[in-house]
Amino acid sequence: MKNKTEFDIIKSSGAKAKFSIDKLRNSLKHTGANHELVEKIVDQVRDELYEGISTNEIYNRAFALLKKRKSVFASKYKLKKAIYELGPTGFPFERLISALLTYSGYRTKVGIVMDGLCVTHEIDVVAEKNNTVTVIECKFHGEEGRNCNVKIPLYIHSRYNDVKSHWNTKTNETKTLGPGWVVTNTRFTLDAVKYGTCADLYLLSWDYPFNNGLKDRIDRLGLYPITVSTILSSSEKQFLLSRDVVLCRELWKNKFLLDHLGISITRKSKILNEIEQLCNP
């Protein structure tokens, strides 16, 4: 009989890959679950594997087991899917990136028009720190399995160069324009990374750079989007997003918004308890 860890699984992109018990174990550890619970879930999921199972089915099983034990573990586990739920526009994602930088010591603005030498450009996020200005372009994907290919950094690099060319003509400018950033909620292809590195662009994706990707930064700072909640409904999340409440921290500061949703006192208490746990990095 085939070893349960040797099965082929189907990724969201449709490609086949070997099941990795270590990837599953590490993703569960990131939720804050203790060793005993992690190993228990790993064993249960492994026992239910079969040839050709999808990564989505594996995720759903692990998510259900985590939620049964503690909702905040399940909330952290669904972070990647929660970012997809910020769509369909990329604006909430830009707000999320702005918040990550703000809590990292930057002063940020979203949706700023900057002059280029040839044309003007609307920049998703402009950040400033230590007298250096950073222009950041975000590429949001609302569907799983779509990676950020080389065309994206190529296009953004050309826009950045136009802004930089104009910047260099400003004789009285005391601030430095730093390297351009490209940020995506998915992954970069190998060619995208290769080009970005060669062109001196800073690339930030779900898991890149290693140990400092979006997932790592969000976990480290406790800046979870409200879409990670396992208690709020989809319509309630959309209501909050329409009020520019993107982060759990923002909801914690604006608890009165839950009253507009007609939520019962008991359920409101459960939501706020979940939010409070998520806000503590």
Secondary structure per residue as TSV (DSSP state, phi and psi in degrees):
chain	resnum	aa	ss	phi	psi
A	1	M	-	360.0	138.5
A	2	K	-	-65.7	137.6
A	3	N	-	-61.1	137.8
A	4	K	G	-63.3	-20.2
A	5	T	G	-90.9	2.2
A	6	E	G	-104.8	7.8
A	7	F	-	-71.5	148.1
A	8	D	E	-83.5	136.7
A	9	I	E	-118.7	160.1
A	10	I	E	-105.6	118.5
A	11	K	-	-76.0	168.5
A	12	S	T	-63.0	-23.5
A	13	S	T	-78.1	-11.7
A	14	G	S	98.3	-9.3
A	15	A	-	-78.6	153.3
A	16	K	E	-89.4	150.9
A	17	A	E	-154.8	157.5
A	18	K	E	-77.1	137.9
A	19	F	-	-63.0	133.4
A	20	S	-	-114.7	111.4
A	21	I	H	-67.1	-31.1
A	22	D	H	-68.4	-38.2
A	23	K	H	-63.8	-43.0
A	24	L	H	-62.8	-46.6
A	25	R	H	-61.4	-44.5
A	26	N	H	-66.1	-38.3
A	27	S	H	-66.0	-33.0
A	28	L	H	-72.9	-36.7
A	29	K	H	-62.5	-35.4
A	30	H	T	-62.6	-18.8
A	31	T	T	-78.1	-14.6
A	32	G	T	96.6	-1.6
A	33	A	-	-65.1	144.8
A	34	N	-	-75.2	169.4
A	35	H	H	-57.4	-42.4
A	36	E	H	-61.3	-45.3
A	37	L	H	-68.1	-41.8
A	38	V	H	-57.7	-48.6
A	39	E	H	-67.5	-33.1
A	40	K	H	-65.1	-43.6
A	41	I	H	-68.9	-41.6
A	42	V	H	-56.9	-45.3
A	43	D	H	-63.8	-42.5
A	44	Q	H	-66.8	-43.3
A	45	V	H	-66.0	-42.9
A	46	R	H	-61.2	-37.9
A	47	D	H	-66.6	-21.1
A	48	E	T	-103.3	6.7
A	49	L	-	-70.4	150.5
A	50	Y	-	-149.2	159.6
A	51	E	T	-58.0	126.2
A	52	G	T	86.5	8.0
A	53	I	-	-63.4	144.8
A	54	S	B	-85.4	153.8
A	55	T	H	-62.1	-29.9
A	56	N	H	-66.2	-38.8
A	57	E	H	-67.4	-39.6
A	58	I	H	-63.6	-44.9
A	59	Y	H	-59.5	-47.3
A	60	N	H	-60.3	-38.5
A	61	R	H	-67.9	-47.1
A	62	A	H	-64.8	-39.2
A	63	F	H	-61.7	-45.1
A	64	A	H	-62.8	-39.4
A	65	L	H	-68.3	-38.5
A	66	L	H	-67.0	-45.0
A	67	K	H	-62.5	-35.1
A	68	K	H	-64.0	-33.1
A	69	R	H	-85.6	-48.3
A	70	K	-	-161.1	122.4
A	71	S	H	-61.8	-33.6
A	72	V	H	-67.1	-30.8
A	73	F	H	-63.8	-44.1
A	74	A	H	-65.0	-37.2
A	75	S	H	-60.8	-45.8
A	76	K	H	-68.7	-33.7
A	77	Y	H	-67.4	-29.6
A	78	K	T	-91.9	14.3
A	79	L	H	-52.0	-46.8
A	80	K	H	-61.0	-46.2
A	81	K	H	-66.6	-34.4
A	82	A	H	-63.2	-34.8
A	83	I	H	-68.6	-37.3
A	84	Y	H	-60.1	-34.4
A	85	E	T	-71.8	-6.8
A	86	L	T	-71.5	-15.6
A	87	G	-	-68.4	-172.7
A	88	P	S	-82.0	-20.4
A	89	T	S	-83.7	164.5
A	90	G	S	-91.2	0.5
A	91	F	H	-62.5	-47.0
A	92	P	H	-59.1	-33.3
A	93	F	H	-65.7	-40.3
A	94	E	H	-62.7	-38.8
A	95	R	H	-63.4	-38.8
A	96	L	H	-63.1	-45.8
A	97	I	H	-63.6	-41.3
A	98	S	H	-59.5	-42.7
A	99	A	H	-65.4	-41.2
A	100	L	H	-58.6	-40.3
A	101	L	H	-74.5	-37.2
A	102	T	H	-60.1	-44.7
A	103	Y	T	-75.4	-3.6
A	104	S	T	-105.6	12.5
A	105	G	T	98.7	6.9
A	106	Y	-	-93.1	156.0
A	107	R	E	-99.5	127.7
A	108	T	E	-128.3	154.5
A	109	K	E	-137.9	146.5
A	110	V	E	-111.2	138.0
A	111	G	E	67.7	53.1
A	112	I	E	-100.8	134.4
A	113	V	E	-87.8	125.6
A	114	M	E	-121.9	145.2
A	115	D	E	-77.8	137.9
A	116	G	-	-108.0	174.2
A	117	L	S	-69.0	-32.7
A	118	C	S	-100.9	-46.9
A	119	V	S	-143.5	171.0
A	120	T	E	-88.6	156.3
A	121	H	E	-135.2	134.3
A	122	E	E	-88.4	116.3
A	123	I	E	-96.2	134.0
A	124	D	E	-61.3	-51.3
A	125	V	E	-139.8	132.9
A	126	V	E	-116.2	125.6
A	127	A	E	-122.6	145.7
A	128	E	E	-132.7	135.1
A	129	K	E	-158.2	134.8
A	130	N	T	52.8	42.5
A	131	N	T	64.8	18.6
A	132	T	E	-116.5	131.0
A	133	V	E	-99.9	132.3
A	134	T	E	-120.1	128.3
A	135	V	E	-101.0	131.2
A	136	I	E	-126.3	125.0
A	137	E	E	-109.5	132.6
A	138	C	E	-108.5	134.6
A	139	K	E	-115.9	102.6
A	140	F	-	-95.9	131.8
A	141	H	-	-113.5	129.4
A	142	G	S	-93.0	-0.4
A	143	E	S	-124.6	140.0
A	144	E	T	-71.3	152.9
A	145	G	T	89.2	-1.1
A	146	R	-	-104.5	108.7
A	147	N	-	-87.9	163.4
A	148	C	B	-90.6	108.3
A	149	N	-	-86.6	-179.5
A	150	V	T	-63.5	-22.7
A	151	K	H	-62.1	-31.6
A	152	I	H	-67.7	-55.8
A	153	P	H	-63.3	-30.1
A	154	L	H	-61.1	-48.8
A	155	Y	H	-65.4	-45.6
A	156	I	H	-68.2	-34.7
A	157	H	H	-62.0	-38.5
A	158	S	H	-66.9	-37.8
A	159	R	H	-67.5	-42.5
A	160	Y	H	-60.7	-43.9
A	161	N	H	-62.7	-34.2
A	162	D	H	-67.3	-42.5
A	163	V	H	-63.9	-43.4
A	164	K	H	-63.8	-39.9
A	165	S	H	-61.2	-40.7
A	166	H	H	-70.7	-40.9
A	167	W	H	-55.1	-42.2
A	168	N	T	-69.7	-12.4
A	169	T	T	-87.2	-11.3
A	170	K	-	-82.6	97.2
A	171	T	T	-66.6	-25.3
A	172	N	T	-96.1	4.2
A	173	E	-	-72.7	124.7
A	174	T	-	-98.2	-13.5
A	175	K	S	-93.6	151.6
A	176	T	E	-95.7	139.6
A	177	L	E	-92.3	114.6
A	178	G	-	-80.1	178.6
A	179	P	-	-59.3	148.4
A	180	G	-	-73.4	152.8
A	181	W	E	-113.3	145.4
A	182	V	E	-124.8	122.1
A	183	V	E	-122.6	132.6
A	184	T	E	-136.4	153.7
A	185	N	S	-88.0	-3.2
A	186	T	S	-107.2	-135.0
A	187	R	-	-126.2	155.3
A	188	F	B	-89.5	143.4
A	189	T	-	-72.4	167.1
A	190	L	H	-61.3	-39.9
A	191	D	H	-66.5	-35.5
A	192	A	H	-64.0	-43.2
A	193	V	H	-65.4	-42.4
A	194	K	H	-62.3	-45.1
A	195	Y	H	-68.5	-44.9
A	196	G	H	-58.2	-42.7
A	197	T	H	-64.6	-44.4
A	198	C	H	-63.9	-37.5
A	199	A	T	-87.8	3.7
A	200	D	T	62.6	37.3
A	201	L	-	-94.3	146.9
A	202	Y	E	-93.4	120.5
A	203	L	E	-103.5	133.6
A	204	L	E	-134.6	120.7
A	205	S	-	-133.6	-171.3
A	206	W	S	-51.4	-44.3
A	207	D	S	-130.1	21.2
A	208	Y	-	-134.4	133.6
A	209	P	S	-68.6	161.8
A	210	F	T	-57.8	128.7
A	211	N	T	67.4	6.5
A	212	N	S	-143.5	27.7
A	213	G	S	-79.4	-174.8
A	214	L	H	-56.6	-46.8
A	215	K	H	-57.9	-46.7
A	216	D	H	-62.9	-42.2
A	217	R	H	-67.2	-42.2
A	218	I	H	-65.3	-44.7
A	219	D	H	-62.1	-42.2
A	220	R	H	-66.9	-40.0
A	221	L	H	-92.6	-11.0
A	222	G	T	66.9	33.2
A	223	L	-	-101.5	66.7
A	224	Y	-	-82.2	138.5
A	225	P	B	-70.6	154.1
A	226	I	G	-62.9	-19.9
A	227	T	G	-69.3	-9.3
A	228	V	G	-75.9	-17.3
A	229	S	-	-57.1	135.2
A	230	T	S	-96.8	-0.9
A	231	I	S	-105.7	-40.8
A	232	L	S	-65.3	141.2
A	233	S	-	-81.0	167.9
A	234	S	H	-60.3	-42.6
A	235	S	H	-67.6	-34.5
A	236	E	H	-68.5	-38.7
A	237	K	H	-64.6	-41.7
A	238	Q	H	-65.2	-36.1
A	239	F	H	-60.7	-46.5
A	240	L	H	-66.5	-41.1
A	241	L	H	-62.8	-36.0
A	242	S	H	-68.4	-17.9
A	243	R	T	-98.6	17.8
A	244	D	T	62.7	25.2
A	245	V	-	-96.2	102.7
A	246	V	-	-102.8	-35.4
A	247	L	B	-102.1	151.0
A	248	C	H	-58.9	-35.9
A	249	R	H	-62.4	-35.3
A	250	E	H	-69.8	-36.8
A	251	L	H	-67.5	-38.4
A	252	W	H	-60.6	-37.1
A	253	K	H	-78.9	-19.3
A	254	N	T	-124.2	53.3
A	255	K	G	-58.9	-26.5
A	256	F	G	-59.7	-22.4
A	257	L	G	-63.4	-27.8
A	258	L	G	-66.2	-27.8
A	259	D	G	-66.9	-29.8
A	260	H	G	-70.2	-15.8
A	261	L	G	-93.2	-1.5
A	262	G	T	67.1	33.4
A	263	I	-	-81.8	138.0
A	264	S	-	-65.7	159.6
A	265	I	H	-60.9	-41.4
A	266	T	H	-63.8	-46.2
A	267	R	H	-69.4	-36.9
A	268	K	H	-60.6	-40.3
A	269	S	H	-62.9	-40.2
A	270	K	H	-66.6	-41.2
A	271	I	H	-62.4	-48.1
A	272	L	H	-67.3	-32.4
A	273	N	H	-65.6	-42.3
A	274	E	H	-64.7	-45.7
A	275	I	H	-61.6	-42.4
A	276	E	H	-62.0	-41.7
A	277	Q	H	-65.4	-35.6
A	278	L	H	-72.1	-27.6
A	279	C	H	-77.6	-13.4
A	280	N	-	-93.4	106.1
A	281	P	-	-70.8	360.0
